[in-house]
Amino acid sequence: MAGESERDQDDFKFDLQEFGEDNRSGVVIASAICDRLKTEPCCLGIDEAGRGPVLGPMVYGTCFCPIADKERLKEMGFADSKTLTEEKRENLFQKIQAAEADLIGWAVHILSPNQISNSMLRRSKYNLNELSHDTAIGLIQKALDSGVNVDEVFVDTVGMPEKYQAKLERIFPELKITVAKKADATYPIVSAASICAKVSRDHAVKSWNFIEGRDYAGKSYGSGYPGDSETKNFLSESMDPVFGFPQFVRFSWSTASNILDAKAVTVEWEDDDEMPDDVKSTPAISSYFSGNKTNAANAQKKHQFFTDRSLHQVSFI
């Protein structure tokens, strides 16, 4: 999770201000770690929310508690977040926060739409499954680095559970790891992680800051899933023919890319072979050094469009 900000929260307020101010990349938000979590063997669960939608972030959540208190989680009423109403999820998340002093720790990793799409469209293959695996691995490692005495890990699978479990066991050979389908409905600690992830995503979507400057107040996004008619209408109405979609949209999703193909301005790139020799000629190596005052003075400032999308010029591919 290098290059992304991390924040520990010592109160019961769920604060997404940092992500709201700059939603171009990801953020990790974590609870305080009580002494019991450092001294007693703990179980840790991991689940995600927002993997499929074309709108908004994907969020991975983790919860951990002493193994001796597994039954207390059942008594608190944890279940798969997808089967609960928004009000019930909020109430359960408040219970999690209230139990931070002596029972539960948690963390969420919010991955922005921009980060997801840039990762998936890299020249070297990096699909959503790999991104999901790496995010889960990062949350396990963060818990260990924070001093949590993790002994058991339960993960809701992405892809084949056997392969995913073997991958995690190679990375964390000292841990007892279980990867399973529908783990959020089977293991209360994964259900608690699911609550953290879903509540985080709900808050992030509701408070989304459209840095593009356009006013989307009152516009309905629908569910955010590609098949939703309201979501499709929002995609169609929010697309600029030159600059594309706001960063709320995962532009790598086929639903979005199909709209770009149909409605965006076509760009034709010149082939190097068609360029005049004086344009193709390689500049002197000295021109790249900052000590060349002429080049420094004439250097063009990067447009905000590229800064917002974390796009950088490269000298080779």
Secondary structure as the mmCIF struct_conf table of DSSP 4:
data_model
#
loop_
_struct_conf.conf_type_id
_struct_conf.id
_struct_conf.beg_label_comp_id
_struct_conf.beg_label_asym_id
_struct_conf.beg_label_seq_id
_struct_conf.end_label_comp_id
_struct_conf.end_label_asym_id
_struct_conf.end_label_seq_id
TURN_TY1_P TURN_TY1_P1 ALA A 2 GLY A 3
BEND BEND1 GLU A 4 GLU A 4
STRN STRN1 SER A 5 GLN A 9
BEND BEND2 ASP A 11 PHE A 12
HELX_RH_AL_P HELX_RH_AL_P1 GLN A 17 GLU A 21
TURN_TY1_P TURN_TY1_P2 ASN A 23 ARG A 24
BEND BEND3 SER A 25 SER A 25
STRN STRN2 VAL A 27 SER A 31
HELX_RH_AL_P HELX_RH_AL_P2 ASP A 35 THR A 39
BEND BEND4 GLU A 40 GLU A 40
STRN STRN3 CYS A 42 ALA A 49
BEND BEND5 ARG A 51 GLY A 52
BEND BEND6 VAL A 54 VAL A 54
STRN STRN4 LEU A 55 LEU A 55
BEND BEND7 GLY A 56 GLY A 56
STRN STRN5 MET A 58 PRO A 66
HELX_RH_3T_P HELX_RH_3T_P1 ILE A 67 ASP A 69
HELX_RH_AL_P HELX_RH_AL_P3 LYS A 70 GLU A 75
TURN_TY1_P TURN_TY1_P3 MET A 76 GLY A 77
HELX_RH_3T_P HELX_RH_3T_P2 SER A 81 THR A 83
BEND BEND8 LEU A 84 LEU A 84
HELX_RH_AL_P HELX_RH_AL_P4 GLU A 86 ALA A 98
TURN_TY1_P TURN_TY1_P4 ALA A 99 LEU A 103
STRN STRN6 GLY A 105 LEU A 111
HELX_LH_PP_P HELX_LH_PP_P1 SER A 112 SER A 112
HELX_RH_AL_P HELX_RH_AL_P5 PRO A 113 MET A 120
TURN_TY1_P TURN_TY1_P5 LEU A 121 LEU A 121
BEND BEND9 ARG A 122 SER A 124
HELX_RH_AL_P HELX_RH_AL_P6 LEU A 128 ASP A 145
TURN_TY1_P TURN_TY1_P6 SER A 146 GLY A 147
STRN STRN7 VAL A 150 ASP A 156
BEND BEND10 VAL A 158 GLY A 159
HELX_RH_AL_P HELX_RH_AL_P7 PRO A 161 ILE A 171
TURN_TY1_P TURN_TY1_P7 PRO A 173 GLU A 174
BEND BEND11 LEU A 175 LEU A 175
STRN STRN8 LYS A 176 ALA A 180
TURN_TY1_P TURN_TY1_P8 LYS A 181 LYS A 182
HELX_RH_AL_P HELX_RH_AL_P8 ALA A 183 THR A 186
HELX_RH_AL_P HELX_RH_AL_P9 PRO A 188 LYS A 206
TURN_TY1_P TURN_TY1_P9 SER A 207 SER A 207
TURN_TY1_P TURN_TY1_P10 ILE A 211 GLU A 212
TURN_TY1_P TURN_TY1_P11 ALA A 217 GLY A 218
TURN_TY1_P TURN_TY1_P12 GLY A 222 SER A 223
BEND BEND12 GLY A 224 GLY A 224
TURN_TY1_P TURN_TY1_P13 PRO A 226 GLY A 227
HELX_RH_AL_P HELX_RH_AL_P10 SER A 229 SER A 238
STRN STRN9 ASP A 240 ASP A 240
TURN_TY1_P TURN_TY1_P14 PRO A 241 PHE A 243
STRN STRN10 GLY A 244 GLY A 244
TURN_TY1_P TURN_TY1_P15 GLN A 247 PHE A 248
STRN STRN11 VAL A 249 VAL A 249
TURN_TY1_P TURN_TY1_P16 PHE A 251 SER A 252
BEND BEND13 TRP A 253 TRP A 253
HELX_RH_AL_P HELX_RH_AL_P11 SER A 254 LYS A 263
BEND BEND14 ALA A 264 ALA A 264
HELX_LH_PP_P HELX_LH_PP_P2 VAL A 265 THR A 266
HELX_LH_PP_P HELX_LH_PP_P3 TRP A 269 ASP A 271
HELX_RH_3T_P HELX_RH_3T_P3 ASP A 272 GLU A 274
BEND BEND15 MET A 275 MET A 275
HELX_RH_AL_P HELX_RH_AL_P12 ASP A 277 LYS A 280
BEND BEND16 SER A 281 SER A 281
HELX_LH_PP_P HELX_LH_PP_P4 THR A 282 ALA A 284
HELX_RH_3T_P HELX_RH_3T_P4 ILE A 285 TYR A 288
BEND BEND17 PHE A 289 PHE A 289
TURN_TY1_P TURN_TY1_P17 SER A 290 GLY A 291
HELX_RH_AL_P HELX_RH_AL_P13 LYS A 293 ASN A 298
HELX_LH_PP_P HELX_LH_PP_P5 ALA A 299 HIS A 303
HELX_RH_AL_P HELX_RH_AL_P14 GLN A 304 ASP A 308
TURN_TY1_P TURN_TY1_P18 ARG A 309 SER A 310
BEND BEND18 SER A 315 SER A 315
#
